[in-house]
Amino acid sequence: MAAGGPDPLFGLRNSFYLGAYQAAINNSDIPNLSADDAVERDSLVYRSYIALGSYQLVINEIDSSAATPLQAIKLLALYLSSPDNKETTISSLQEWLGDPAIGNNPILRLIAGIIFMHEQDFNEALKHTNAGGTMDLHALNVQIFLKMHRSDYAEKQLRIMQQIDEDHTLTQLANAWLNLAVGGSKIQEAYLIFQDFSEKYQMTSLILNGKAICCMHMGTFDEAESLLLEALNKDAKDPETLANLVVCSLHLGKPSSRYLSQLTLSHPDHILVKRAKTAEESFDRAVQMNA
């Protein structure tokens, strides 16, 4: 791609970042891409398939001759497709990260960060992502620091992103995530970011959930519920939509068990499912002790 020329992958990247995964896949037939751009295009398409839960398609299509970034994405698909694959996937990942020829590849480091974040091993994730180098890596650092309840470090990463490109979709998203974590008057700022996305781009579950979470923080649960039901219409199995509907319904005094059942069936490892199970087990123990 010529320096300063139009970015042929801008639309595709944006669709992926904002959760319009099918749109990213449908609009991926872009002519005259350089070899590097073609690999990035394929990376975004396969990551979109992973986000849609089509792990096997990714595993089947990426063969051993594919470029390193695509091999890394195949590892992510293997990791997410079955708990039985976790050990071998992490072992392969560690081996590749230790290989001087490919260990510093930004997509490989990004996938390492995503996998170790899933494992709740935040220090190991940061070992591979903290050096940054791409907007994706900086945005992942923001997410990791927020999970560690270190909004001060997350803010430093956001400042770096703002210096590189203040208007970048990932910079805006990272800003909204940080605002939600900080809370207070920052919630309104987060809402305005998601509102801006909803006016500029295709409405997605990610944007609707972002707006709904802001509404819940601001105590407008009726508005949050209508946004979440709209998100549910777009994707009936989206874990964040279902989890947010459970919380929203409880605040509205409405039944939430159906949403929790759907979440348990489709995403048994979700943190809300685990918390509900722990609470249920604690309650059962308490009942037995008092019987």
Salt bridges, closest charged atoms under 4 A:
ASP7 OD2 - ARG13 NH1 2.57
GLU40 OE2 - ARG13 NE 2.72
ASP42 OD1 - ARG41 NE 2.78
GLU124 OE1 - LYS127 NZ 2.96
GLU124 OE2 - HIS128 NE2 3.01
ASP136 OD2 - ARG47 NH1 3.56
ASP152 OD2 - ARG150 NH2 2.58
GLU155 OE2 - ARG159 NH2 2.64
GLU189 OE1 - LYS186 NZ 3.69
ASP196 OD2 - LYS200 NZ 3.18
GLU225 OE1 - LYS254 NZ 2.95
GLU240 OE2 - HIS270 NE2 3.33
